[in-house]
Amino acid sequence: MPAPVGLYLHIPFCRRKCLYCDFVSFAGEEGLWQGYRDVLLGQVARLPTWPGEPLQPRTLYVGGGTPSLWPASWLAQLASAARAVGLQPEAEMTIEANPGTVDLAGLAALREAGFNRLSLGVQSASDAALQLLGRIHTFAEAELAVTWARQAGFDNLSLDLIYGLPGQSLADWGRGLQRTVELGSEHLSAYALSLEAGTPLAEAVAAGELPAPDPDLQADMYELAEEALDAAGFVHYEISNWARRSHDGRLLSCQHNLIYWRNEPYLGLGAGAHSFLFGQRFAYTGDLRAYIGAGPAQAPAFVESIPPDLEMAETAILGLRLVEGLERQRFRDRFGQDPCERFGPVVAWAQEQGLLEVTPAVMRLTRRGRLLSDELFQRLLPD
């Protein structure tokens, strides 16, 4: 039987690179698009004969970069290729898009191709903040993209936001969050700005041209998001993610990302894409031309074997990101040990600090624990 995996396809092309972004992405490389597409399609086609064990996708997530820069017909080819190797018709199929790169006809074509979940990179409701981040769109264009998405038939829409920007006040964040909530999405992700080395935004902060993000203010913004989104009917299901319930009561969480948070097998294809399979973590080269030149049968550029103690720690850390917590029985079934016993001293410390709640069924972060999760996660890692 083929091994089920979450399938991620990376489209590393942008119209303009955002000033905070350190992802594997490239602007101004349109001449390489077709060659890249052909290699990516070839890699997907190899899943049934994957070395070691055949694979079958259980979810599809097309991310970037800006996938919506590509012709909708090319993105439809990716969806068809995934179905040809076993992706089921009812499976979650997510595609990322950026406002300013979509129109009604293109979104309708994506919906017709089988994509049933759209993730829009709104990032801010403030045009000044969008300009600071180097985004190419305005909030009015984000509003229009949402309107078109609904007209195209998308009924599972996710919006991304970034908070803690240089010069952003708590009131600014609250107003922007409310404007975004009013767009009526089924899912919302909110991430604190992280200054990544080598990015223009990090360099501007280092040079004193912009104020550094304030961690205490970011914590206040996070707590405001928890309160505002709860009041708006969202369910907080992961540290940075909220979802509404469908008409039949299902929580519209991102099924693909749940694979990551449960530390289950996933395969990433494309330049710089990472995977976790068969006890190994691996990634393809982030060099665009080298990736295209190596063709569909290329070997990963990076391979790391994950020892059992690290896999247990990573499974605990990722599972604790979920608001419902780490399921103790699921952990026991996988590793033959209870997480409370495996991490006994750390669990006891975290309970004393008010960071962790333990029940017979789960270990889960408290509200305070979500704010201080990084300190706990570091303690869970093996020496």
N, C-alpha and C positions, 0 to 999 in steps of 0.2 A: 504494500500500500504506500502511495506517495506520502511524504511528511508534509503536514499543513504548515504554511508560513504566512506571515504578513509580508506582502510584497510592496516595497517602496521603489519608485522610479524617479531618479533625479534629473531635472531639466535645469542645467546650470547657467541659463542665459537670462540677462536682464537688459532693460533699456538703458538703465543707469544704476550703478552700484550705490546702495544706500550708505550713508556715512558711518553707520554703526555696525555694518555687516562684515563678518569674517567667514561666512559660508563659502564653499566652493562655487563661485558664480562669476560670470564674465559679461561685460557689456561690449558691444561693437564687434561681435564675432558671428554675424549672420551667415557668413560664407561657410561656417562649419556646421550649421544646423542640420543639413540633410545627412551628412556623413555620421554625425552623432546619433541621429534618429535611427539610421540603419544598424549601427552597432547595438544600440539599446534594444531594438526589436529582435535582433539576433540573440542577444543574451536571454530575453524572455522566452524565446522559442526553445532554449536549451533546458528549461526547468524539468521536463519529464525524464531527462537523461543526466541529471545533475550528478557529478562525481560523488560517489559514496552512497547516495540515496536519492531517488527521484523526489521532486518537490511539487507541491500544489498550492497555489495562492488561496488564502481564505479571506483576505481583504486586499484592496489595492489603494495605494496612496501615491498620487503624482504630485511632487513638490519641487521646490527650486530654491534660488532663482525665481523666475516668473514663467511658469508653464503656459499661462494665457497669452504669452507673446507668440507661441507657435500657432500655425493654422489649426482650426478645430478638426480638420480631416486627419492631421497627423496624430493628434491626441486621441481621436477615435481609433486609429490604428493600434495605439498602445492598449486601449481597452479591449479591442478584439483579440490582440495577442495574448492578453491575460486570460480571457475566456477560453481561448484555444488550448491553454494548458491547464484548465480545470477550475478557473474562478467561476463560482456559481452565480446564476442570474440574480439571486436575492442578496448577494454579498455587498457589503459597504464598499463603495468606490468613490474616493475623495479626490478632488482636484483643487489645487491652490490657484488663486487668481488675484491679481492686483487691480484695484480701481484705476481707471485710465488706460487699461489695456483690454477691456472687454466691451462688447456691444450685445444687443439683444439676439441678433442672428447667431453669433458665435456661441453664446450661452445656451441657446436653444439646440444647437448642433451637439454641444457637449452632453446635454440632458438626453438627447436622442441616442447618443452613443452609449448610454448606460451609466454615466456618472450620476450618482444620486446624492452626493454630499459636496457642497461647495464651501471652501474656506477662503474668505476674503481678507487680505492684509490691510485693514483700515488703519491701524496703529495709533491714530489720534483723531479727535474731532476738531482739533485746532489747526488751521492752515499754517499758522506761524510755527507750530511744533512740527508739522509735516515737512516744512521747508528746512527746519533745523536738522531733521533726521535725513534729509536728502531724498525724501519720497517724491514721486513724480505726479501725484494726484492731489486733489483738494477734497475736503469732506463732502462738498456737493457732488463730486464725482463718485464718492463712495455711496452716497444716498441713491444716486442714479443706478449704480451697479446692483444695489439691493433690489430696486424696483424691477430692473431687467431680469434679475435672477428669479424673482417670483413669477414674472410673466413667462419665463422660459420653462417653468415647472419645477424648480428646485424648492422642495419643502423641508430640506435639512440644510440649514445655512449656519456657518460658523464665522465669527468675526474675531480678529486679533487686535489687541491693544497693547501698548507699551506705556508704563508709568515710571515716574521718578526721573523725568527728563531735566536737564539743566535749566534752572529758572522756573520750573513748573511748581505751582503752589498746590496745596491740598484742595483749595476751592476750584482751581483750574481743572484738576483731575476729576473732582466730583461732577462738575458741569459737563465735561467731555464724556464721562461714563454715562451720565443720564441721557445725553444726546444719542449715544451709541445704543443704549438699551431701547430707546424709542424706535430704532430701526426694526425691532421685532425678530431678531434672530433666534434660532433654536439652541445655539451654543455660543459661548463667549470664552476666549482665552485672554488672560491679562498677565503680562510678564514685566518684572522690574528691569529697567535698562541695565545692561551689563556693558562696561567699557572694555572692549577686546583689544589687546595689544596690536598696534599697527594700523588700526582703523583711523580715518580722519577725525572722527569725533573724539576718540581717546587722545589723539595727539593735540587736539584743540584744548581739551581739559588740562592735559599735562603742561601746555604752554601758558596756561592761565587765561586763555581767551574765553573760556566758558567755566562756570562753576561746576565742581564735582557733584555727582549725585549724593544726597544726604541719606544714609541708611535708615536713620530714625524716621525721616519724613517718608521714605519708601514704605516702612512698616506701617505708618499711619495710613498711607494710601491703600495698602493691602487690606487693612481692617475696614476702611471705608468701602472698598469693593465688596468685601464679604457681607457687610450690612446692606448695601444698596442692592446687590444682586439677589440676596435672600428676599428683600422686600418686593423685588420685581418678579418673583416666582421662579428664579433659577435655583437649581440644586447644585451645591458645591460638591463635586465628586473627586477632584484631584487638586493638589496645591494651587495650580494656576488655571484651573478649568472649571467651568460651570455649564450646566445643560438644563433645558426644560424637559418636561415630560410630553410624550405624544398623546394623542387623543385616547389611545388604548392603555395609557399609563406607563409605557416604556420610557426609560430615561434615555435621552438622545445623546449619550456620551459617544466619544469617538472610539469606535471598536478597534480601529487599527492601532491607535495609541495605547489602548488597554493592553495590547500584546507587549508593547515596550514595558509598561509599568508592571506587568506580571512576569517580566523577564523570560518571555516565551520566544520561540524561534522566529526570526525575521530575516528577510533577504533584501538588501539594498543594491540596486543596479544603477550604474551611471558613474560619471567621474566623481571621485571622492565619497561615494556612497558606502555606508558601513552595514555590516551584517553580524548576526549572532546565530550560529548554527553548529550543532554537533560538538558543543564544548569549545568552540573557537569563535573569536571575534576577528573579522577581517574587513578590509576596505580596498577599493580600487583606486588607482592613481588619480590624484586631483589635477594632473597635467592634462589639459583638454586635448591637445594634439597627440600626446602619447596614448591617451585612452582610445581615441578614434583609430590611431594607427595599429593598436594591438588587436583590434577586432573582437568579435563576440566570444571567442574561446579563451580570452586572456586570463591569466592568473592574477589573483589579488596582489597589490603592491605591499600590503601589510597583513600579517597573520599573527594572532596571539592566542595561545592556548589558555583557557580559563581554569585554574585549579579549583577543586571543590570548595575550599574555604572562601575563595573570592566569589564564586558563583552564589554561595549561600548569602554572603554579605550584600552583594548587589541585588539579589532577589528581595532581601529584607528592606534595603534602602528604597528600591523602586516601589515595592508594595506599600511601604509607609507613606509614599506620596499620595496614595489614594485615601480619600477622607474616610471611607468605610474601613480602611486599614488592611493589614496583612493577615490573611486567613491562615490560622495556625494549622488546620488540618491539611490544607493544600501544601503548606511548607513541609509538614511531616510526610505526606505522600511522596513528595519529590525527593526529599533528602534523608528521610528516616530519623529526623531529629525535630524536636519542638523548638521553635525560634526563641522562646523564653528561656529554655535550657541552654541552647547554643550560645546565646548572647547574654547570659544571666547577669554578670556584673554591670554591663551597659544598660540593660533593661531596668535593673534596680536603681542605678543612678538617675536614669531618665524619669522614672516614677517619682523619685525624691524631688527632682527639679520641677515637677509638674508638666513635663513634656510628653509623657506617654501614659496612655490608659490601656490596661490589660484586662480582657474578659476571657472566659473559657474558649471563645470562638476566635477572637482577633486581638492583635496589638494595633493600636492606632494612636496617631498624634493627637494631642489636645490642641485647642486653638493657640495656646502659647507655644506648643511644640511646632506648629506650622511656621510660626515666625522665627523660631530658632532651630529649624530642622537641620541646617548645614552642620551645626556643632554636633548634633546627635549622629548624623550620617558618618561624619569623620571617625567617630568612636567605634562604629560598627565595622569599619574596614580592617582587614587583617594587617598586622605589623609588617 
